[in-house]
Amino acid sequence: MATDVAQRSTKLAHIHLGVDGGAEKFFVRLSRALAKRGVEQIAFIRHDRPWRDELAEHCTVRELKFSRSHLKRHFVRWGIAREIKNFGAKATLGWMSPASKWLPKPGPDMRTFLRLGDFPDGFHTYGNVEHLIGNTPEIVRQAVEAGWPADRAHMISNFVDPLPDSLQPVCRAEFDTPKDATVLIALGRFVERKRFDLIIKALAQLPETIHAWLIGDGDLLEEMQRLARDLGVENRTHFLGWHRDPSPFLLAADILVCPSDDEPLGNVVLEGWNAGLPVVATASQGPSWLIEHGKTGLLSECGDVDGLVGSIKMIVSDRTQMSRLGTSSGGNASRVGRDEICAEYSALLYSA
């Protein structure tokens, strides 16, 4: 039935003010998948987004300056509403709380949705939001607990696209990593809650044959580089910068590590599974929901370096378990599949 909904003459508007990260990657991924199902789309984004051309392959793009001025904000929102009306969209999907300020007013010819990939911090800008979509049960639970109507809060998870068979792993030698090393890989912004420091501290307790690839950037990058030097593991800690598509690095690694204290979902877990990697994570909100400890990955307490070390040693010392967890990864990634997620969005956005 959801496919029939999507195959009707459906049009969708997006408002996305993000820069470049996991949320933006999923935005492009979802809009592309919806386009393949026949949904025409228009997106309002900031200027010079690095994913603009990729989005424009399947979606009409409008680059705007989103002013903080109270008066100018009204004119920008009116302009967006006018373009959406001319485009013919009957539903608008805002991405994260900042987009809520720019949503058109809901009415008989317009349904408005706000998709959250993080925990809500209040609803003071949500005046034009009809429905919330959280990508984990915990996001939805916290929104309802904070006062959002339960009948207008919905949970739809993320998905990852299968990796193409032609995709090749990066060459380890190009990143000063021995061919026979065990490579831990972690992805994200270098901010406090991501806890990249745990991986570096863990590396100091692990054998010399274990290296870490840290993919990302952020305010704490230099601090993490300094920590690696102080702990004497700078030769085994490789800071590889931000990559929009980390898949070739994932294919060349051995274990995906997600050490966050606060992780609403954990797209990196899905990406690790998608690449066939065993996953080691701390028990923050999203990974705890995604991972069944001992069966689809290993979990340890947040902030517990020794627990993280124990999980990594358990996998490294038992190649059978590494292979078993890696083999289960593909099934874990596919259980939140593209077709199912798109069907859920279509049913919600275009239900009567």
TANOR-V909620 format. One line per field, one symbol per residue. ss: DSSP state (~ for helix, > for strand, _ for the rest). phi: phi as a letter, one per 30 degrees, with the letter a starting at -180 (. if undefined). A space follows every 50 residues. Layout:
ss = ???
phi = ???
This chain:
ss = _~~~~~~___>>>>>>_____~~~~~~~~~~~~~~~___>>>>>>>____ _~~~~~___>>>>>_____~~~~~~~~~~~~~~~~~~___>>>>>_~~~~ ~~____>__>>>>>>>______________>>>>__~~~~~~~~~____~ ~~>>>________________~~~~______>>>>>>____~~~_~~~~~ ~~~______>>>>>>_____~~~~~~~~~~______>>>>>_____~~~~ ~~__>>>>________~~~~~~~~___>>>>>__~~~~~~__>___>>>> ____~~~~~~~~~~~~~_~~~~~~~~~~~~~~~~___~~~~~~~~~~~~_ __
phi = .dddeddddcbbccbbcdcaadddddedddddddddcjddbbbcbddidd cddddddbbdcbcbccdddeddedddddddeddddddjdcbbcccieedd dcddddaecacbbbcccbddckcdcceccdbcbccbddddddddddjded dcbbcbdcbbdedddddcdddeedbhbedcdccdbbbkddbeddhddddd ddedcceddccbccclbkdcedddddddddcicddcccccidbdcdeddd dcccbdcbcddbbebjedddddedcicdccbdddededddcceicclbcb ddicddddeddddddddbdddedddddddedddddcdedddddddddddc dd
